[in-house]
């Protein structure tokens, strides 16, 4: 039977602990709920905020979200990507192809602000699972597993114990500095930087081409990516994502990536 666990004493409901309230953790919660599996989600931040810039969600991902009933809400906050255009560093076109439904898929490709995507999924989790199943300000400190399940220990930012959760399964969706991964693979080490640098942002910008076009321009040393991701302050100036990437030349030694995750100078 789906969503249940057989025991010697009978049948018991499965309980899942999800660590991390990002897109992965929130979507996992919706998927489990849709299958009748009980779950609780724990996020270390005090609030689940709509942070980030633009991302592209391809049809195979949107198909999963559509099956969760989120297509209409995504349509309201995202851009249905019409085409992808590759150019060289002088802007001369190399390749052009349709995307999403315009390429024959059943569902669209969406260009969307990452925070808006997370917001749509977060609101759905709140309405379907209830506020009591989402715990913010809970940082995983550790967990232990035995024959009957797993126990997870959560703390606040000051290291004060806040909650002990007991479940049958623990799912780690806690990001690049995952405590779950570190515990399971203690010898893995920190993330490895490949030498690439990325400057990115989002700004209200005049519509270009179809208004739903995505452009990737550049050569072997650097790339520029530009595409609209949602409604801006004016109809003719959608919120537009831009990214400039230095492709790098070699693999750098292992070290912390923190120095490379910082705000650049203001252009305003």
Buried (B, 14 or more C-beta within 10 A) or exposed (E): EEEEEEEEEEEEEBBBBBBBBBBBBBBBBBBBBEEEBBBBBBBBBEEBEEEBBBBBBBBEBBBBBBEBEBBEBBEEBBBBBBBBBBBEEEEEEEEEEBBBBBBEBEBBBBBBBBBBBBBBBBEBBBEBBEEEBBBEBBBBEEBEEEEEBBBBBBBBEEEEEBBEBEBBBBBBBBBEEBBBBBBEEEEEEEEEBEEBEEEBBBEBBEBEEEEBBBBBBBEEEBBBBBBBBBBBEEEEBBBBBBBBBEBBEEEEEEEEEEEEEEEEEEEE
